[in-house]
Amino acid sequence: MEDNINFISFYEELSSYSYNNLLNHYGHDICIVKYGTVEENGKEYPLNVSLECEDCNEVIDSYDRGD
């Protein structure tokens, strides 16, 4: 049961961080950017997709293919 409580506490902290992090960019120009490519079954896919703030030049969140 202790592991579950630790996970919930971690999730609440992460959620709070994500909320505040996104709120800091309210009103800014936000874009989704693709980086790199990999080909699978004759189709190209990006290796990474990132949420970026153009006003701050900051990566807000980023995911590699397979995450």
C-alpha positions, 0 to 999 in steps of 0.5 A: 500500500505504501508504494501506491501512496508514493505514486499518488504523491508523485502524480500530484506533484507532477500534475501541479508542476505541469499545471504551473509550467503550462500556465507560465506560457499562457498567451504565448505562441505555442507550436508542435515540432517534429524532429528526425524521421524513421521509416517503417513499412514504407511510411516516415514517422518523426523520431520526436515530437515536442511542444515548444513555446516560441516566445520563450524558446523553451521546450515545454514537453517532448516525447520520443517515438515509443514513449 
